Amino acid sequence: MMINLFRCCQSPCDPPLGSFSCAENERNVDAIDYDPDYDGRTVFLPDVSLFRPGDIVLTSSVESTDERSRGISQRICEATGSRFSHALICTSPPTLTEAISEGVSSLSLVNCFAHALENVRILRHRNEGLARRAAAYAQQGIGREYSFRQAMQSLRSDDSAVAKISDNGTFCSAFVAQAFLKAGADEFSGVPIEKTTPAILESLDGLVDVTNQVFHAEMAPRNIEQMSALDGDYALTPSSPQTEIFQRYAKAVLPIAERVLKDFPEAELERQTTYFGLLLMILSADAAIQKIDDSRRAQFSCAIAELDTALAAQQADGALKALHAKMVASDTEQLLRNLQETFAATPDIDVAAMKSLYKTGEEGIAQRKFALNSMKIGQVWQSIKAHCEVQEAGIYFLIQRQKLIEEVLNRMGCSPSG
């Protein structure tokens, strides 16, 4: 039986906030890489409160300033007969998860925009429960390696070449398809995972186009150069190192996990290659031990304890806590700027965006609290306890963030829930 990692192993570090300034007011000419082309330009912003776990986001790099990135996107589109070359999945609004060259990573919708609505497509599965399960599986994949070989082979008609590939990596649309297949979505079974392209996702039955419902046109925010274009270039954020940290932790202990699987096949533990997956493996040990013969249970417990100790030793480097602190500082600075802005004669605050974030924040806190309580049953393990500590810090910050957002909205004469 699957332990729902969407509830038990949520990421301790969500991507940071973006701007909540209105587009119509004067733009910051001192901003980094200021681009006057955005003055007076209409772009499309997501309403994060309208996104749901499991929503699929299709994009392309048609607006990228990087010639190589734009060229790769164009070749994928031409090869598949689609206007889309990349796929993401919403795991927990406002967080998107995607397989990119650095590995499976997270991206905050709060800090995103699209230059044109036709450059993005938001697809929603009709079965909300199934979509949430797909989001849960996708959450496990953060930190998984990207496979350039699989991505290239997905565009080839040579099926025999695909069969020769056996790495632990994935690529964007295959990552999304695999999450839905694990969740039980039969619509995704018609094409092999390794041959699933964004064009295949776009053509599947059972998915509803909700793009017009979740995006709205606005004048470009004044700090748009520091935002990520879903159809162009991404901005660096304090959360960017998260994928590398997860990959480093997982690689360090993977040989121990492989040895557990080899020595105790009767435990029927699922092979895991990611940080979250390894936490799941440790959490699953209590149930799995019932399948082990009495004479081997002590050995199994020792093997899991070795895995737990090794993972805890990785966590002890403090990288995750330091990353969380950096992201908290970034978010707090942004919110304090917004609070200060409310004292201006004509406050430059996007009230709708703030209210949308407040709504998703309330849902996020509830999910994290449930996840934490579910995970605390495993605190006998060092790695689980360490992860819970970071989760508790994350919940505390989210609560404080909600209070700041509420204060900003109250000063603007608005009710967060109204």
C-alpha positions in Angstrom: 0.0 0.0 0.0 1.3 3.4 -1.0 2.1 6.0 1.7 0.9 9.3 0.3 4.0 11.4 0.0 1.9 14.4 -1.0 0.9 14.3 2.7 3.9 12.6 4.3 6.9 14.0 2.5 6.1 17.5 1.2 9.0 19.6 0.1 10.5 21.6 3.0 11.4 24.4 0.7 8.7 26.0 -1.5 9.8 28.4 -4.2 9.8 32.0 -3.0 7.2 34.7 -3.8 7.2 37.1 -6.6 6.0 40.7 -6.8 2.6 42.0 -5.8 3.0 45.4 -7.4 0.4 46.7 -9.9 1.5 46.9 -13.5 0.0 50.4 -14.2 2.3 52.3 -11.8 5.8 53.5 -12.6 8.3 50.7 -13.1 11.6 50.4 -11.3 14.1 51.6 -13.8 16.9 50.5 -11.5 15.8 46.8 -11.7 18.3 44.2 -12.9 18.4 43.7 -16.6 15.6 46.3 -17.1 13.9 45.8 -20.4 11.9 48.8 -21.7 10.1 46.5 -24.2 7.8 45.5 -21.3 6.6 49.1 -20.7 2.9 49.2 -21.4 2.9 45.5 -22.6 0.1 43.1 -21.7 1.2 39.7 -20.3 -0.8 36.9 -18.8 -0.6 36.1 -15.1 -1.8 33.0 -13.3 -4.4 33.1 -10.6 -2.7 30.6 -8.3 -5.9 30.0 -6.3 -7.6 28.5 -9.3 -4.9 25.9 -10.0 -5.4 22.4 -8.6 -3.0 19.5 -7.8 -2.4 17.5 -10.9 -3.0 20.3 -13.4 -0.7 19.8 -16.4 1.0 22.8 -17.8 2.3 22.8 -21.4 4.7 25.4 -22.7 7.4 26.2 -25.2 10.4 28.5 -25.2 9.2 30.7 -28.1 9.9 33.9 -26.2 13.3 32.8 -24.8 16.2 35.2 -25.4 18.6 32.2 -25.5 19.0 31.1 -29.1 19.9 27.5 -28.2 16.9 27.1 -25.9 14.6 28.6 -28.4 16.0 26.4 -31.2 15.6 23.2 -29.2 12.0 24.1 -28.4 11.3 24.8 -32.0 12.8 21.5 -33.2 10.7 19.5 -30.6 7.6 21.4 -31.8 8.4 20.6 -35.4 9.1 17.0 -34.7 5.9 16.4 -32.8 3.5 18.7 -34.8 2.7 20.7 -31.6 3.2 24.2 -30.5 4.4 22.9 -27.1 7.8 21.5 -26.2 7.7 21.2 -22.4 5.4 19.9 -19.7 5.0 20.6 -15.9 2.6 19.4 -13.3 1.1 21.3 -10.4 1.9 19.4 -7.2 0.6 21.8 -4.6 -0.6 25.3 -5.7 1.3 27.5 -6.2 4.1 25.0 -6.8 4.8 23.4 -10.2 7.2 20.5 -10.6 9.1 19.8 -13.8 11.9 17.7 -15.2 14.6 20.1 -16.6 18.2 19.7 -17.4 19.3 20.2 -13.8 16.8 17.5 -12.6 13.3 17.4 -11.4 12.7 20.8 -9.8 10.0 23.1 -8.4 8.8 26.4 -9.7 6.4 28.9 -8.0 3.5 30.1 -10.1 3.4 33.3 -8.1 6.6 34.3 -9.9 5.5 33.3 -13.4 3.9 34.9 -16.4 3.3 34.1 -20.1 3.9 36.5 -22.9 0.9 35.2 -24.9 -1.9 32.9 -23.8 -1.5 30.7 -26.9 2.0 29.8 -25.6 0.6 27.9 -22.6 -2.0 25.2 -22.1 -3.4 24.1 -18.8 -5.0 20.7 -18.8 -7.0 19.3 -16.0 -8.0 15.6 -15.4 -11.7 15.2 -14.9 -11.1 12.9 -11.9 -9.9 15.3 -9.1 -8.9 12.5 -6.7 -6.8 10.8 -9.4 -5.2 14.1 -10.3 -4.2 14.6 -6.6 -2.7 11.1 -6.5 -0.7 12.0 -9.6 0.5 15.1 -7.9 1.5 13.0 -4.9 3.7 10.7 -7.1 5.2 13.7 -8.8 6.1 15.2 -5.4 8.3 12.1 -4.8 10.3 12.8 -7.9 11.9 16.1 -6.9 15.6 15.7 -7.2 15.4 12.9 -9.8 18.0 13.2 -12.6 17.1 14.4 -16.1 17.8 12.0 -19.0 18.9 13.6 -22.2 19.1 10.2 -23.8 15.4 9.4 -23.1 14.3 12.9 -24.1 16.0 12.5 -27.5 14.8 9.0 -28.0 11.2 10.0 -27.4 11.3 11.9 -30.7 12.7 8.9 -32.7 10.7 6.2 -34.3 13.4 3.6 -33.5 11.7 1.8 -30.6 14.6 -0.7 -30.3 17.0 2.1 -29.3 14.6 3.1 -26.5 14.7 -0.4 -25.0 18.5 -0.1 -24.5 18.1 2.9 -22.2 18.0 2.0 -18.5 19.1 5.0 -16.5 17.3 6.5 -13.4 16.5 9.7 -15.2 13.4 11.1 -16.8 12.3 14.0 -19.0 9.4 16.5 -18.8 6.4 14.8 -20.4 7.5 11.3 -19.4 7.7 12.5 -15.8 4.1 13.8 -16.0 2.8 10.7 -17.7 4.4 8.4 -15.2 2.9 10.2 -12.3 -0.6 9.8 -13.8 0.0 6.2 -14.8 1.0 5.4 -11.2 -2.2 7.2 -10.1 -4.3 4.8 -12.3 -5.1 7.1 -15.2 -5.7 4.7 -18.1 -5.7 7.5 -20.6 -1.9 7.6 -20.3 -1.4 3.9 -21.1 -1.9 4.2 -24.9 1.7 5.3 -25.5 4.8 4.1 -23.7 6.0 6.5 -21.1 9.4 6.9 -22.8 7.6 7.9 -26.0 5.3 10.4 -24.4 5.8 14.0 -25.7 4.0 17.2 -24.9 2.0 16.7 -28.1 0.8 13.3 -26.8 -0.3 14.9 -23.5 -2.2 17.6 -25.4 -4.1 15.0 -27.4 -5.3 12.8 -24.6 -8.9 12.2 -23.8 -10.0 12.9 -20.2 -8.2 16.2 -20.0 -10.0 19.5 -19.9 -8.5 22.8 -21.2 -8.8 25.3 -18.4 -6.2 27.8 -19.6 -8.7 30.7 -20.0 -10.0 30.1 -16.5 -6.7 30.3 -14.6 -4.8 33.0 -16.5 -5.8 36.7 -16.9 -4.4 39.6 -18.9 -2.6 42.4 -17.1 -0.1 45.1 -17.8 3.4 43.8 -17.2 4.4 44.0 -13.5 7.2 46.4 -12.8 9.7 43.7 -11.8 8.9 41.4 -14.6 12.6 41.0 -15.4 12.9 39.1 -12.1 10.0 36.8 -12.9 10.0 33.5 -14.8 8.4 33.4 -18.3 6.7 30.0 -18.8 7.1 30.6 -22.5 10.6 32.0 -22.2 13.4 32.5 -19.7 13.3 31.5 -16.0 14.6 33.8 -13.3 17.0 32.4 -10.7 15.5 32.1 -7.2 16.8 31.2 -3.8 15.1 27.8 -4.2 17.3 26.8 -7.2 19.8 24.8 -5.2 17.1 22.5 -3.8 17.3 20.0 -6.6 21.1 19.7 -6.3 20.8 19.1 -2.5 18.2 16.4 -2.9 20.3 14.7 -5.6 23.4 14.8 -3.4 21.6 13.3 -0.5 20.1 10.5 -2.5 23.2 9.6 -4.4 25.2 9.3 -1.2 22.9 6.6 0.3 21.5 4.9 -2.8 24.1 2.0 -2.6 22.7 1.2 0.9 19.1 1.3 -0.4 20.0 -1.0 -3.3 21.6 -3.5 -0.9 18.5 -3.6 1.2 16.4 -4.4 -1.8 18.9 -7.1 -2.9 19.2 -8.7 0.6 15.5 -8.6 1.5 13.4 -9.1 -1.7 10.6 -10.6 0.4 10.0 -7.2 2.0 8.7 -6.1 -1.4 10.0 -2.5 -0.9 9.7 -0.4 -4.1 13.0 0.7 -5.6 13.6 4.4 -4.8 16.2 6.8 -6.3 15.2 10.2 -4.9 15.4 11.9 -1.5 11.6 11.7 -0.9 11.5 8.1 -2.1 14.2 7.1 0.3 12.3 8.7 3.2 9.3 6.6 2.0 11.4 3.5 2.0 12.3 4.1 5.6 8.7 4.9 6.6 7.6 1.7 4.9 10.0 -0.5 6.9 7.6 -1.0 9.8 4.9 -2.5 7.5 7.5 -4.4 5.4 9.1 -6.2 8.4 5.9 -8.2 8.8 6.8 -10.0 5.5 10.3 -10.9 6.8 10.9 -14.3 8.4 11.4 -14.0 12.2 14.9 -15.3 11.9 15.8 -12.3 9.6 13.9 -9.5 11.1 16.8 -8.3 13.2 19.0 -8.1 10.1 16.3 -6.2 8.2 16.0 -3.7 11.0 19.7 -3.2 11.1 19.8 -2.7 7.3 17.1 0.0 7.5 18.8 1.6 10.5 22.0 1.8 8.4 20.0 3.5 5.6 18.4 5.9 8.1 21.7 6.8 9.7 23.4 7.5 6.3 20.5 9.7 5.2 20.5 11.6 8.5 24.3 12.2 8.1 23.5 13.9 4.8 20.8 16.0 6.4 23.2 17.0 9.1 25.2 19.1 6.7 22.6 21.9 7.3 22.1 22.6 3.6 18.3 22.3 3.7 18.0 24.4 6.8 20.2 27.1 5.3 18.3 27.0 2.1 15.0 27.3 4.0 16.4 30.3 5.9 17.5 32.0 2.7 14.1 31.6 1.1 12.3 32.8 4.3 14.4 35.9 4.2 13.6 36.5 0.5 9.9 36.1 1.0 9.9 38.2 4.2 11.7 41.0 2.5 9.2 41.0 -0.4 6.2 41.1 2.0 7.7 43.8 4.2 8.1 45.9 1.0 4.5 45.4 0.3 3.5 46.3 3.8 5.6 49.5 3.5 3.9 50.2 0.2 0.5 50.3 1.9 1.6 53.6 3.6 2.0 55.3 0.2 -0.6 57.8 -1.0 -1.5 55.5 -3.9 -0.3 52.0 -2.8 1.2 49.9 -5.6 -0.3 46.5 -4.5 -2.0 43.8 -6.6 -4.8 43.0 -4.2 -6.2 40.2 -6.3 -2.8 38.4 -6.4 -2.4 38.9 -2.6 -5.8 37.4 -1.9 -5.1 34.5 -4.2 -1.9 33.7 -2.4 -3.6 34.0 0.9 -6.1 31.4 -0.2 -3.5 28.9 -1.4 -1.5 29.6 1.7 -4.4 28.5 3.9 -4.7 25.3 1.9 -1.0 24.7 2.0 -0.7 25.1 5.8 -3.5 22.5 6.2 -1.8 20.1 3.9 1.6 20.5 5.6 0.1 20.0 9.0 -1.6 16.8 7.9 1.7 15.7 6.3 3.6 16.4 9.4 1.2 14.5 11.6 1.3 11.6 9.2 5.1 11.6 9.2 5.6 11.9 12.9 4.8 8.2 13.4 8.2 7.6 11.9 10.2 9.9 14.1 11.9 6.9 15.7 14.1 7.2 12.6 16.8 10.0 12.6 16.2 11.0 9.0 12.4 11.3 9.5 12.8 13.4 12.6 15.2 15.7 10.8 12.8 16.1 7.9 10.0 16.8 10.4 12.0 19.6 12.0 12.4 21.4 8.7 8.7 20.8 7.9 7.8 22.4 11.3 9.9 25.4 10.5 8.2 25.7 7.1 4.7 25.6 8.7 5.7 28.2 11.2 6.9 30.5 8.5 3.8 30.0 6.4 1.6 31.0 9.3 3.7 34.2 9.9 3.5 34.9 6.1 -0.3 34.6 6.2 -0.4 37.2 9.1 1.7 39.6 7.0 -0.5 39.1 3.9 -3.6 39.6 6.1 -2.1 42.9 7.5 -1.3 44.1 4.0 -4.8 43.3 2.8 -6.4 44.9 5.9 -4.5 48.1 5.3 -5.8 48.1 1.7 -9.3 47.8 3.1 -9.8 44.2 2.0 -10.7 41.0 3.8 -8.4 38.1 2.9 -11.4 35.8 2.5 -13.8 38.3 1.0 
